[in-house]
Amino acid sequence: MTSSDQSSENSLQTAAHWLSARARFPASRLAPRAETMVCVAILAGQQEAEERGRHALERRVGAQTSAQRAHMLRRNQVHFKCDNSAKV
């Protein structure tokens, strides 16, 4: 079972749980448009959670960060201003 299968199964479980808790599903049902709206809201929330999870994996590498900082420092030290106004 892939992660997309697991996530869609989890979404369906969430929708069924919400409907059973709030709308006494399956004994009674909401209007078709209301049920569709609930399902779309749950899928949108799941998609936002996946987006946040995807961006949370971006981490800094300490060695790379310090190497970039040292490289920037060396470049700044090389480019000094030269004053040629005092002619001898």
Buried (B, 14 or more C-beta within 10 A) or exposed (E): EEEEEEBEEEBEEBBEEBBEEEBEBEEEEBEEEEBEEBBEEBBEEBEEEEEEEEEEEEEEEEEEEEEEEEEEEEEEEEEEEEEEEEEE
